[in-house]
Amino acid sequence: MPTVSQHYNLTTGDVSALASDDSMRAAAPVVLMVSGGADSTALLLMACSSRLDIADGRGCAPIARERLHVLHVNHHLRDEASDGDEMFVRDLCERFGLPLCVEHASFECLEGQNLEAAAREVRYAAAKRYVRELCREVGVPRSAARILTAHTASDRAETFFMNAIKGSGPAGLSSIPRRRNIVVRPLIDKTHDELCDYLRCANQPWREDESNNDTSYLRNFVRHNVMPLALERNGNIASTIGSTCDILGDEDAFLSQLASTALRSCIRRQQEGLVVLDGDRLAAAEVAIARRMIRLAIRMIDSEARLEMRHVEAVLSCVAARSGSRTLPGGIDARMEFGTLALRTAAAREAAPVGWLSVPGTMACGNGCVLEASIVELPAVIDFDAAIRAAAHDLNGFPVLLADAEALGYGPADTASLAEKRGAVSSTRVKVWVDSAVAGDVMCPLGMHGRSKKVSDILNEAKIPVSERAAVPVVRTGPACSIVWVAGVRADDRFKCTAATRYAVKIVLKRME
């Protein structure tokens, strides 16, 4: 987010902020995305003969001809017309002496994806590849390069209406940004008609895409049906909407910044395909921030997930209710329980055990194993060691943990309740968290009198292969909290039963046939 000084003094800012070295800036490539239509043709002409603001700290300035490169993507969607576009761009580049890269795309297998969106992804992916190659050749960082697109004020207004029709929040209504990272849109304040007039004055023809007249596409519907009506009420509608988009974009960026900060303080655990959030903190957040927190969290585990507002609202309804689960696009599981919101990809669910284990209760851990938890009452006997051995005994020889109930979070009221119910325990109060070991995990192994030890060293000593360690359940007091038991390997000394222990949590690692 720019400050007031930065926003209103764009042409006098510190050039070194984006390009600290003049020689680096002079060598950094500028890639023009040219389709052959009026807008992109005008972009090429202006880049060669005029002054453009490419957001490099210089303001509106000429671009050195040796920096310019052209990218054309032939989508092969209009048969001979697509090849005609390619030939037109080739002739144009030859005329101006610009290097040209042509990419060919195929859309035989869309898998339900929108064609327009798929084509857009192909174009930007090709541009980023081209930039990487050029930067590598001249030895400059990718951040110094620029990708210029020919989006106009008309495109921006159309996108605004399109997103309003589909239903969108501030991010969608801010429409096409002036800049996103190295992608810059220097023609965003000019209309399509203005650029056509510019080309006519320059006696420069351009290519027309006949599919732009097909109003079955939403953009064309807006262009031919909505925009003319808006122009009747406001002849400067593109500029007006552009100003609105700038305001919405700035405010959305600010809110997203706040959401990012709030999310960092809310994360209880994060690993590949999984993020666990503090449910109470999330529930207490302002709804505008919470919506963004959910989107950002989902993006952390699956950057390709496409959430709609209804998905975000469904997750937040579970957060407000303190329980519930939803399946999101891409097979992502959102589950609210025991004060935490766990967001997990399908791959993460299959790879390793992650989640809350209720007491009493069971939890499948993969590899044919199940964790079974229960509450046992230890008798008040003189021979404490014998009582512990008897309580921990499993007839089938499965690994067993006995942990002091109070050390795990049972208070006096819970103990009294247990006594009254003779061992019947509400699963909504008692639980442990189960996941796998992560780098940096430490515990105080039983028998080491409070000395800590890395879990990785414990697994090494147990001769468990690295490839199998993700499948070893680790029982904790909560996400990213103290380790109680590396199941079947080692228990933690801090949760051991003593002569004063009345109730114990018993967990058995059972291997199913």
N, C-alpha and C positions, 0 to 999 in steps of 0.2 A: 504494500500500500504506500503510495507517495504521500509525502507531507504537503502542506500548503505551499511551502517554498518550492518544492520540487514540481508540483503540479502546475503552478502559474509562472514558472521560469524554466520551461522545458528547453528553450533555445540557449540559455545562458548557464546551464548546469555544468557540473564538473565532468568533462569528457572522460576523464580517467576512470570514472565509476564503471563504465562499460568496456572501455578499451584503453587500458593504461598506457599503451605504447602506440605511437602514430604508425610505426612500421607494421605493427600487428593489424591495426585497423585497415591499413592500405592493402594488406594481403588477404584479409578475411573474405571468403566468397559470399556473394549475394545471389541467391537462386530465385529466379522469376518463374512462377508457375503459370504457364501460358497454355490455354486451351484453343485459342484462335478466335474466341468470341470477342465482342466489342470491348468489354472491360479489360480482359487480359492483354489484348492487342494494344490498348491505350497505355497500360502499365509498362509494356516493353518500350514503347516509343518515349514515354516520359522518363524512364530509367536511363535511356540512351541520350536524351537531348534536353532534359529539364532538371528540376530540383525536386527531390523527394525527402521526406522525413522517415528514415528507417530506424529510428529509436536507438541511435548510437551515440547520443549526447551532442551531436552537431546541429540538431534542428533540421530545417529544410535546406538541403545542400546537394550539389551534384554527386553522382556516384562514379568513381573511376571505372572506365570501360573494362579494364582488365579484371575487375572483380565480378563482372556480370556473367551469369550462366543461366541457361534456360532449361526448364524441365517440362516435357509434354507427356501426358499419360493418354495412350490410346486405349479406351475401354472396349472398343469393338462392339458397341451397343447399337450402332446405326449403320452397319455394313459399309457401303462405299463412302457414305458421308463421313464416317469416322476416319477412314483413310485419307479423305480429302482434307480434313482438319489437320492431320499430321503433315501432309505435303505443304499446306499453307504455312504452318509454323516453321517447317524446314526452310522454305523460301524466305520467310521473314528473317530468320536467324542468319541465313547466308547473306542477305542484303545488308544487315547491320554488323556482320562479322562477329556474331556471338556463338560461343560453343553451345551445343544442344545435346541433351540426353533424352531419349525416347524410351518410355516404359510401356510394355504391353500387358494388359490385364484381361483376366477371364473370370466370368461370374456364373460358371456352370453349376456350382454347388453353393447356394446361399444359406442353406439350412435355416430357413425362416427369417433370415436377416433382411431388412429393408435394403432395396437395391441402391437407393441414393446414399444411405449411410455406408454401405459396403464400398461404393465407389469413392466416397470421401476418405475412408480409411486407407484405401489403396493409394490414393494420391499423396496423402501426408506421409505414409510409410515410405513411399518412393522418394519423396523430398528429403526426408531425414537420412535415408541411406546415401543419397547423392551428396548431401552436406558433409556427412562423415567422411566419405571418400575424398572430397575436395579439401577438407580441413587437414586430413592426413597427408595429402600431397604437398600442401604449402606449409605444414608445420605450425598451425595456429589452433587454439582451443575452439571447440565447437560453439561455445558461448559467444564468441566474437562474430560468428557467421549470422546471416539473416536469410530467412525464407519469406519472400514477398508474394502475397496473394492479391487478387484484384477485386476483393469484396468492396462493395460500394454502400453509400447511404441507403440506396434502394434495397439492396440485399438485406441490410440490417433491419429496415422497417418491415420487410416481408417476413423475416425470421421472427421478429417480435410478434406479429399477428399470428403466425403459425403456432408459436409456442403458447400464445394466449388461447387459441382455439383448442389445442390439445390439453391445456391445463398445465401450468407450470408455476414454479416459485420464482423468486428473484433471480436465481442463476439463469434460468431459461429466458426470463423476460429482459435480462440485460443483453440478450441477443449475441451478436458477433462482437467479441472484444477487439479493441484496437491492436492489442498485442497479447500474445501468449507465449512466454519464453522467447524463442528466436523467431517465431512466426509473427510478422508485422504486416499490417494492412494500411498502406499509405494513402489509399484512395477512399477511405471509409467516410470522408466528409463530402465526397462528390457523388452526384446521382448518375444513374445509367444514361439518362438523356444528355447530361452535360458531357460525358465521355464520348457519346456518339457524335455530338457537335464538334468536339475536339478532333476526332478522326476525320470528319468531313472537311474541316478546315485544313487538315494536313494531307488531304487527298489520299487517305489510307483506307482501303477496304477491310472488311472483317468477315468472319464466318457466322452464319445464323444456324442455330440448332432448332430444327422443326419441332422437336419434342417439347420445346418451351411453350407451345400453343396447346398442349394437351392438359386440360384442366382437371383431369382425373388425379393428377399429382397435386398435393396440397399447396406447394409453393406456387405453381402456375394458377391455381384457383385464387389464391390470395393476390397474385400479381395482376390478373386480368379482371377479377370481380370485386375484391375488397379495396385494393389500393385506389382505383379510380373514384370510388365513392368517398374515400377519405380525402382525396385530393380536392373534391368538390367543396368540402367544408374547410380545408386548410391546404392552400396551395404550396405550403412549405412543410408538408407532413413528414417527409424523410428527415429533415433537419430537426424537427421538433421531437420525433421519436428517438433520433440519435442522441439528443441531449438527455432524454429520459433514460436511455440505455446506459449512458455514461454514469448517471447518478446511481441507478440500480446496481451497476457493476461495481462501483466503488463501495457501496454499502454492503453488497453481498460479500465482497472480498474482506471487508472489515469483520463482518459476522463470522465468516469462515475462519479468520485468524483467531477470534475469541473462542470458537468451537474447538480449534486445534489445541489451544492451550488447556481448555477444560478437559478435553479428551485425554491428554497426557496425564493429568492428575487423577483421572478416573480409571485408568488401566490397572487391573489387578494382576493380569498375566497375559503374556503375548508370546506366541511361537508360530511356526509355519502352519497356516490354515486355521489358527485359533486366536481369538482375543476375548478376554474376560473383563467385563466392566463392573465397577461398583454400582449396584442397582440403586442404592440410596442416593448417591451423588447425582446419578443420572435423573432420578425422579425429582430431585430438588432443582435441577437446572431449568432455566427458562425454555419454553417449548421451541422457540426459534433457534436456540443454541443446541438443544437436544436433538432436533431433526438433523442438523448438520453433523453432530457427533456420531449419530448412527451411520450416516452416509460415509463419513471419513473412516470409521471403524470397519465397515464392510470393504471399503477400498483397500484397507491394509491387508486383508486376507485374500481378496479377489479383485484385482484391478479391472477385470472385464465385466463384473456384475453390473447390471443395469436396473437400478431400483426406481420404481415409481412412488409417488407420494403415498399411495395406499399401502405399500409395503412398509414404509417408514412409520406410518400411523399405526399399523397393526403391531409392530414391534413395541412402540411406545405405549400402546394400550396394555400390553403384557407387563411392561415396566411399572405402569401406574397401578395395575392390579396385583403386583408383586409375585405373579406366577403366570404360567402359560408358555406356549411355544408357537412358532410360525416357521413355515418353510418358505424361503425367499428364492428369487431367481438364481439359477446356477446350482440349485440343491443346497444352498446355505441354510443351516439350522440355527434359528435364534431361540434361545431357551432362557426364561427367567425363573430362577428358583433360589431359595435360601439367600436372598439379598444380592445375587449377582446375575448379570446378563452375559451368557456365553454365546458367542457367534462363531460358528464352526463350519468349515467347508465339508463336502461329502468325503473328499479324500482324507481329511484329518480325522473324521469319525471312524473311518475304516482302518487307519494306520495305527492308532494307539488309543488306549482307554483315557477318556477325559470327561470329567463331570462330577456331580455330587453323588455320594453313596449314602442313602438314608439308613438310619439305625433304628429298628431292624430293617434289612433290605438286602437286595442282591444287585450286582452290576456285572454285565458281560465285559470281559477284558480282551477279547480276541485270543487267537491261538488256542481255542478250546478251553479257556480258563474263565472262572467266575469268582468274584469276591462276594462272600456272604457275611453280613454283619449282624450281630445280635448283642443283647445286654445280658450279662450274667451277674448274679449276686454272689459275692464271696462270703463264705461262712466265717463267723467269728470263732476261729480255732487257735489253739496255741501253736501248732505246727503250720506256720504260714507257707513255707516253701512247698509242703506237701499239698496244701490247698490250691496253690497256684498251678502246680503240675497237673492236678486233677482237672482244674477248670480249663487248662490249655490243651488237654488231651484230645486228639482227633483219631477216631477209630481207623480211618483210612490212611493215616499218615500224612495228611495234607499240612502244609505250613500254616501256623496259627499265630496271631498276634493277640495279646492281652494288654490293653491300655487302660490306665486309670481314667474313669469317666470324668471326674472333676478336672483333671489335667487337660482333657479335651474340651472343656467348656460347660460341663454340668455344674450348676449351682446348687445350693442347699434346697431351694424350692423344687428343682428337678428331682433331687434325690428323695425328697419326701413324697413326691408324686409317684415315683417308682415303687416306694415301699407300700403305698396305698393300693396301687394297681398290681402289686406282686409281679413286677417285671414287665408289664405291658407299657410300651413306650410309644409316644406320638412321634411319627416320622417327620413331622414338621419342625421339631425342635432339635433333634439330634442328627448330625450328619458329619461326614468327612469328605474331603476333596480328593479325587483320584486323577492322576495324570502320569506322565513319564518324566524321567530325569532330564534336566537341562544343564547347560554349562554353568558352572559356578555354584551348583547345589552343594550344601554342606549339611551335616547332621552330627549329633553327639551319640555315636553308637553305644548300645548297651554293653556295659562292662568296661568302658574307657573312662568312667568317673567324671563325666562332664567335658572331656576333651573333644574337640570337633575334628571332623575328617571329611575330606571331599567324597561325594557320592561316586564320582568317577573312579577314585582309588578303591572304594569298596567293591564296585562292580568288577574292577580288574582282579582284585584278590579272589573274587568268587568265580573267576575265569568265564565270565559271560561275554561272548563276542560283541564287538561294537555294533555289528549289523542287527543284533537281537535286542539291544538295550532299550530301544523305543517301545518294545512290547512288555517290558518289566513294569508292572504297576507301582507307582509311588503314592502312598497315602499321606495326605497332609491335613493340617487343621483348616486350611482354606487355600484359595488360589494364591500362589507365590508366598505361602506361609510355611510354618515349621513342618519339617518332615517327621512323620510318626513312624512310618514303616516303609522300607524298600521291600515290597512283598516277596516273601520266600528267601530273602537275603539277610537283612539286618533290621532290628528295631532300634528306636531312639531311646536313650536313657531317661530323657526328661518326662516320658509318659509311662514309665514302668509302674507296675503295681507295687504297693508297699503294704506293711502290716495295717496301716490305717485305711486302706482301700476297701470300701464297702461294695461299690459297683464298678464293673469293668466293661469296656467295649471289646467284644470278641470278633475278630475278623479272620475268616478262613479263606485261603486261596485254593479253590477246588479246581481240579483238572477233570473236565468232563470227557467221558468216553465217546 
